[in-house]
Amino acid sequence: MTAPEHHARAPRWFLQALVYAALTSSVVSSLGMLLVPSVAQEFGITVSAAQWMLTINLLVGAVATPVLGRLADGPHTRRLLLVSLAVIFTGSVIATVATSFGVFLVGRAMQGLLYGTVPVTIALARRHLTYLESQPAISTLSVTVSVGMGIGYPLTGVLAALFGHRAAFAFAALFVVTAAVGVARFVPAGPDPLAPRTPFDLPGAAALGTGLAALLLWISEAPGWGWTSAPSLGVAAVALGALAVWIRLGLRRRYPLINLRVVRRAEVMLANATAIGLGIAMYIGLSIASLVAQAPRETGFGLAVPLMWAGFMMAPLSVGSFAANRVVRVLNRRWDMAVFLPVGAAVMTVAAVLLWLAHGDFVPLAVGMFLFGAGIGSGYAAMPALIARSVAVDQLGSAVSFNQVLRTVGGAVGAAISAAVLAAHPSGTSYSTEEGITAAFFVGVICCAVVMLALLAHLARGRRRGRRS
């Protein structure tokens, strides 16, 4: 399969421009977990209240990502990417100059579009590259977020330590501008004449957006409200009702927001289920490791790493992701992509066990981050490649974006679980206890192990069916 001759061929530096634009996700996302303590101190709020800078970002990202993915299948994908970058830039500026936490949250909400940029870049790669060229490109773009953390987190830590957290947001705004310049210069302009011009599923978008927003709100706030309280039950009912309406619309409409018939295909379902499980485990591991790194030693678990150096604790994650992505690209010539999902989950399980048992020292934490990166790099490289070979070009954007949404939902679940476990172990300070940190890491072990065992069982069943046939 090759790119049709009618498509604008990719110019030189096309893929590099897409990778650089996709790095926006990692640079902007690095402004979250690492800066929670600094933002809490800046605005005079508790660390738990400051966690809303993560929650609001996830909420908007979960709603915006499927919309951007569906629009990415249309003729104006380049323009869509530029508009998204413009919104992220505006949000970064607002967060930089905000004088109250409410205004700051508005900026963080606008930055939530960062979750949709990677599916848009993947749709552009599939459209303007030949099929053989697009496969390694898609894998590279998919792991850009985790690889880019090795750039984003250290820079965020250094800038915030030297000049305050506002400088980190100002840098993000500048980075987004340079990414937009690269897209404008090296991505072919003009509408794609072969892209489908289908009506946008506004009712489906409204139903899915409402359902996802209510679901993530319930996940984030139910531990504080009480799981059986009226607000919790009401929000859960809204989430279930809206998602049920979305499913019904998706199966009935000719041009749904997300083609659920495509999502039901075996390889797509496998990638999506893995996205949720690994998303939960990854967010627990990264968020708790970040707290451990910065917490004072008096807590009994903290390493008291200064903010300037805390970001460098994430560098092994990027090294592991980058290395795993390269290895997967080489081994894919001999092994099917589906094999790398359980491999990635197994490596993440080892990392989770290490963090659970030995998180009180620098070396185990660094090794754990490296292994987390290797597992993420393996799994995230395989997911979009499995989806891309299972769906048509004009459905890739929405299919990959749905996978990204499930990663986001998994991250929100991981954030809620982490917050609930830490809140159940209060210490009288803004930090939790050693028991709370250990319990949170143990939950990550369980999540990784469940995903690994499920994937291994699926792989074994597939091999048995292959022998019978």
C-alpha positions in Angstrom: 0.0 0.0 0.0 1.5 3.4 -0.9 0.3 6.9 -0.6 -1.9 7.9 -3.6 -0.2 10.1 -6.2 -2.9 12.7 -5.7 -1.8 13.4 -2.2 0.7 16.2 -1.6 4.0 14.3 -1.1 5.8 14.9 2.2 8.7 17.4 1.8 12.0 17.1 3.5 11.8 17.6 7.3 8.1 16.6 7.2 8.5 13.8 9.8 10.8 15.9 12.0 8.3 18.7 12.0 5.6 16.3 13.1 7.7 14.8 15.8 8.6 18.3 17.1 4.9 19.2 17.2 4.1 16.0 19.0 6.7 16.9 21.6 4.3 19.7 22.6 2.4 17.0 24.5 5.4 16.0 26.6 6.6 19.6 27.2 3.2 20.9 28.3 2.3 17.7 30.3 5.6 18.1 32.2 4.0 21.3 33.7 1.6 19.1 35.7 2.9 16.6 38.2 6.2 18.2 38.9 4.8 21.7 39.7 1.9 20.7 41.9 3.8 21.6 45.1 5.0 24.9 43.6 1.6 25.9 42.4 0.0 25.1 45.8 2.6 27.3 47.5 2.1 30.1 45.0 -1.6 30.4 45.4 -1.8 29.4 49.1 -3.8 26.2 48.6 -3.3 22.6 49.7 -1.5 20.1 47.5 -4.7 18.1 47.1 -6.5 21.2 45.8 -3.6 22.0 43.5 -4.1 18.5 42.0 -7.0 20.1 40.1 -4.4 21.5 37.7 -4.0 17.8 36.6 -7.7 17.0 36.7 -9.0 19.9 34.6 -6.3 19.2 32.1 -7.4 15.5 31.8 -11.1 16.5 31.7 -10.6 18.8 28.7 -8.2 16.4 27.0 -10.6 13.5 27.2 -13.4 15.6 25.7 -11.3 17.3 23.0 -9.2 14.3 21.8 -12.0 12.3 20.1 -13.3 15.5 18.5 -9.8 16.4 17.1 -9.3 12.8 16.0 -12.5 12.8 14.0 -11.7 16.2 12.4 -8.2 14.8 11.6 -9.8 12.4 9.2 -11.2 15.3 7.2 -9.5 17.5 4.5 -8.0 20.2 6.8 -5.8 18.2 9.1 -2.8 20.7 8.9 -5.1 23.6 9.8 -6.5 21.6 12.7 -3.1 21.0 14.1 -2.2 24.7 13.8 -5.4 25.8 15.5 -4.9 23.3 18.3 -1.3 24.6 18.9 -2.7 28.2 19.0 -5.2 27.2 21.7 -2.4 25.5 23.7 -0.3 28.6 23.3 -3.0 30.8 24.6 -3.6 28.5 27.6 0.1 28.6 28.3 0.2 32.4 28.3 -2.9 32.6 30.6 -1.3 30.2 33.1 1.9 32.2 33.0 0.3 35.5 33.9 -2.6 34.2 36.1 -3.1 36.0 39.4 -5.6 33.6 40.9 -5.9 29.8 40.9 -9.2 30.1 39.0 -7.7 31.9 36.1 -4.7 29.5 36.2 -7.1 26.6 35.8 -8.6 28.3 32.7 -5.1 28.2 31.2 -4.6 24.6 32.2 -8.0 23.7 30.7 -7.0 25.2 27.3 -3.7 23.3 27.5 -5.8 20.1 27.6 -5.9 20.0 23.8 -2.3 18.7 24.0 -3.7 15.2 24.3 -5.2 15.4 20.8 -2.1 16.6 19.0 -0.4 13.2 18.8 -3.4 11.5 17.0 -3.5 14.5 14.5 0.2 14.1 13.8 -0.3 10.3 13.3 -3.1 11.0 10.8 -0.9 13.4 8.9 2.0 10.8 8.8 -0.4 8.1 7.4 -1.7 10.5 4.8 1.5 11.9 3.4 3.9 8.9 3.7 3.8 5.5 2.0 2.5 2.6 4.0 6.0 1.2 4.7 7.3 4.7 5.6 4.3 5.4 7.9 4.7 2.3 10.2 7.9 3.3 11.9 6.8 7.0 11.8 3.6 6.1 13.7 5.4 4.1 16.3 7.9 7.0 16.8 5.1 9.6 17.1 3.2 7.4 19.6 6.1 7.2 22.1 7.1 10.9 21.6 5.2 11.8 24.8 7.2 9.5 27.1 10.5 10.1 25.3 10.0 13.8 25.4 9.5 13.7 29.2 13.3 13.5 29.4 13.3 17.0 27.8 10.2 18.5 29.4 10.7 17.5 33.1 14.3 18.5 33.5 13.7 21.9 31.8 10.6 22.4 33.8 12.4 21.7 37.0 15.4 24.0 36.2 13.2 26.9 35.0 10.8 26.6 38.0 13.7 26.4 40.5 15.6 29.3 39.0 12.8 31.7 37.9 9.6 30.3 39.4 6.9 28.1 37.9 5.6 30.9 35.6 8.9 30.7 33.7 8.2 27.1 32.9 4.8 28.0 31.4 6.4 30.8 29.5 8.9 28.4 28.0 6.0 26.0 27.0 4.3 28.9 25.2 7.6 29.6 23.3 8.0 25.9 22.4 4.5 25.8 21.0 5.2 28.8 18.8 8.3 27.1 17.3 6.3 23.9 16.8 3.6 25.8 14.9 6.3 27.4 12.7 7.6 24.0 11.8 4.2 22.7 10.9 3.4 25.7 8.8 6.7 25.4 7.0 7.1 21.6 6.4 3.6 20.1 6.4 1.9 20.3 3.0 -0.8 23.0 3.0 -4.2 23.1 1.5 -7.1 20.7 1.8 -6.6 17.0 1.0 -8.7 16.4 -2.2 -9.0 12.7 -1.3 -10.1 13.1 2.3 -13.8 12.4 3.0 -16.0 15.4 3.5 -18.6 14.0 5.8 -20.8 15.8 8.2 -19.5 16.2 11.8 -21.4 14.1 14.3 -22.3 16.9 16.7 -24.8 14.9 18.8 -22.3 12.1 19.2 -19.6 14.6 20.2 -21.9 16.2 22.8 -22.9 12.8 24.2 -19.3 11.5 24.4 -18.0 14.8 25.8 -20.6 14.9 28.5 -20.1 11.2 29.3 -16.3 11.4 29.5 -16.3 14.7 31.5 -18.9 13.3 34.0 -16.9 10.0 34.2 -13.6 11.7 34.9 -15.3 14.1 37.4 -16.8 11.1 39.2 -13.4 9.3 39.3 -11.6 12.4 40.6 -14.1 13.6 43.2 -16.1 10.6 44.4 -13.4 9.7 47.0 -13.9 13.1 48.6 -17.7 13.2 48.2 -18.2 9.6 49.3 -18.9 6.9 46.7 -22.6 6.5 47.8 -23.3 10.2 48.2 -26.0 11.9 46.1 -23.4 14.0 44.1 -21.4 10.9 43.3 -24.4 8.8 42.3 -25.8 11.7 40.2 -22.6 12.3 38.3 -22.2 8.5 37.7 -25.7 8.3 36.4 -25.0 11.2 34.0 -21.8 9.5 32.8 -23.5 6.2 32.1 -26.5 7.8 30.5 -24.5 10.0 28.2 -22.2 7.2 27.2 -25.1 4.9 26.5 -26.6 7.6 24.2 -23.2 7.9 22.4 -23.0 4.2 21.8 -26.5 4.1 20.4 -25.8 7.1 18.1 -22.5 5.6 17.1 -24.1 2.3 15.9 -27.0 4.1 14.1 -25.5 7.1 12.4 -23.9 6.9 9.0 -20.9 9.1 9.9 -20.4 8.7 13.7 -17.8 10.5 15.7 -16.0 7.2 16.3 -16.7 4.2 14.2 -17.6 1.6 16.9 -17.6 -1.2 14.3 -13.9 -0.5 13.7 -13.3 -0.3 17.5 -14.8 -3.8 17.8 -12.0 -5.4 15.7 -9.8 -7.8 17.7 -6.5 -5.9 17.3 -8.1 -2.5 18.0 -9.9 -3.8 21.1 -6.6 -5.4 22.3 -4.8 -2.0 21.9 -7.6 -0.1 23.6 -7.9 -2.4 26.6 -4.2 -2.2 27.1 -4.3 1.6 26.9 -6.6 1.7 29.9 -4.6 -0.7 32.0 -1.2 0.7 31.3 -2.5 4.3 31.6 -3.6 3.6 35.1 -0.4 1.9 36.1 1.8 4.6 34.4 0.1 7.5 36.1 0.3 5.9 39.5 4.0 5.2 39.1 5.0 8.6 37.7 2.9 10.7 40.1 3.9 8.8 43.2 7.6 8.7 42.1 7.5 12.5 41.6 6.1 13.0 45.1 8.7 10.7 46.6 11.5 12.6 44.9 10.5 16.0 46.2 9.1 15.1 49.7 11.4 16.0 52.6 13.2 13.2 54.4 11.2 13.8 57.6 8.2 12.1 55.9 10.1 8.8 56.1 9.9 8.2 52.4 11.0 11.4 50.7 14.3 11.9 48.9 14.3 15.7 49.3 15.4 16.2 45.7 15.4 20.0 45.0 13.0 21.1 42.3 15.8 21.9 40.0 16.9 18.3 39.9 13.6 16.6 40.4 12.9 16.8 36.7 16.0 14.8 36.0 14.5 11.9 37.9 12.3 11.4 34.8 15.3 11.3 32.4 15.7 7.5 32.7 12.0 7.1 31.6 12.8 8.8 28.3 16.0 6.8 27.8 14.0 3.6 28.3 11.2 4.7 26.0 13.6 5.7 23.3 15.6 2.5 23.5 12.5 0.3 23.5 11.1 2.1 20.5 14.3 1.4 18.5 14.4 -2.2 19.6 10.7 -2.8 18.7 11.3 -1.3 15.2 14.1 -3.7 14.6 12.4 -6.8 16.1 9.2 -6.0 14.2 10.8 -7.4 11.1 10.7 -10.9 12.7 8.0 -10.6 15.3 4.4 -9.5 15.1 3.5 -6.2 16.8 1.0 -7.8 19.1 3.9 -9.6 20.9 5.2 -6.3 22.2 2.1 -5.5 24.2 2.6 -8.3 26.8 6.4 -7.7 26.7 5.8 -4.0 27.6 3.3 -4.9 30.3 5.8 -7.4 31.8 8.6 -4.9 31.9 6.3 -2.4 33.6 5.3 -5.0 36.1 9.0 -5.5 37.0 9.3 -1.7 37.3 6.2 -1.4 39.5 7.5 -4.2 41.9 10.9 -2.4 42.2 9.3 0.9 43.0 7.0 -0.8 45.5 9.8 -2.6 47.4 12.7 -0.1 47.1 11.5 3.4 46.4 13.4 4.9 49.3 16.7 5.2 47.4 17.8 7.1 44.3 19.2 4.0 42.4 16.0 1.8 42.6 13.9 4.9 41.7 16.0 5.6 38.6 16.1 2.0 37.5 12.3 1.8 38.0 11.8 4.8 35.9 14.0 3.3 33.2 12.0 0.1 33.2 8.8 2.0 33.2 10.0 3.9 30.1 11.0 0.6 28.4 7.6 -0.9 29.0 5.8 2.2 27.9 8.0 2.4 24.8 7.2 -1.2 23.8 3.5 -1.0 24.5 2.8 2.4 23.1 4.8 1.7 19.9 2.7 -1.4 19.3 -0.8 0.1 20.0 -1.1 2.6 17.1 0.7 0.2 14.7 -1.9 -2.5 15.4 -4.7 0.1 14.9 -3.2 1.5 11.7 -3.1 -1.9 10.0 -6.7 -2.7 11.0 -8.5 0.4 9.9 -8.7 2.5 6.7 -6.7 5.7 6.3 -9.9 7.9 6.5 -10.7 6.3 9.9 -7.2 6.3 11.5 -7.5 9.7 13.2 -10.7 8.8 15.1 -9.5 5.3 15.9 -6.1 6.4 17.3 -7.7 9.3 19.1 -10.1 6.9 20.9 -7.0 4.9 22.0 -5.6 8.2 23.3 -8.8 8.9 25.1 -8.6 5.6 26.8 -5.0 6.3 27.9 -6.3 9.6 29.3 -9.2 7.9 31.1 -6.7 5.4 32.5 -4.5 8.2 33.7 -7.5 9.9 35.4 -8.3 6.6 37.1 -4.7 6.3 38.2 -4.8 9.8 39.5 -8.0 9.2 41.5 -6.6 5.9 42.9 -3.4 7.6 43.9 -5.3 10.5 45.6 -7.7 8.1 47.4 -4.9 5.9 48.7 -2.8 8.8 49.9 -5.8 10.5 51.5 -6.5 7.3 53.4 -3.1 7.6 55.1 -3.0 11.2 56.4 0.1 12.4 58.2 -0.9 15.8 59.6 1.1 17.5 56.9 0.5 18.1 53.2 2.2 14.8 52.5 1.1 11.3 53.0 2.8 8.6 55.1 5.3 5.8 54.1 2.4 3.3 54.4 0.3 5.4 51.9 3.1 5.7 49.4 3.9 1.9 49.6 0.2 1.1 49.2 -0.1 3.3 46.2 2.9 1.7 44.5 1.4 -1.7 45.3 -1.8 -0.8 43.5 0.4 0.0 40.5 1.9 -3.5 40.8 -1.6 -5.1 40.7 -2.6 -3.1 37.6 0.5 -4.0 35.7 0.3 -7.6 36.6 -3.4 -7.9 35.6 -2.7 -6.3 32.2 0.3 -8.6 31.7 -1.5 -11.8 32.6 -4.5 -10.8 30.4 -2.3 -10.1 27.4 -0.3 -13.3 27.9 -3.5 -15.3 28.0 -4.7 -13.6 24.8 -1.4 -14.4 23.1 -1.5 -18.0 24.2 -5.1 -18.5 22.9 -4.1 -17.0 19.6 -1.2 -19.4 19.2 -3.4 -22.4 20.1 -5.9 -21.3 17.5 -3.1 -21.0 15.0 -1.8 -24.5 15.6 -5.4 -26.0 15.2 -5.8 -24.2 11.8 
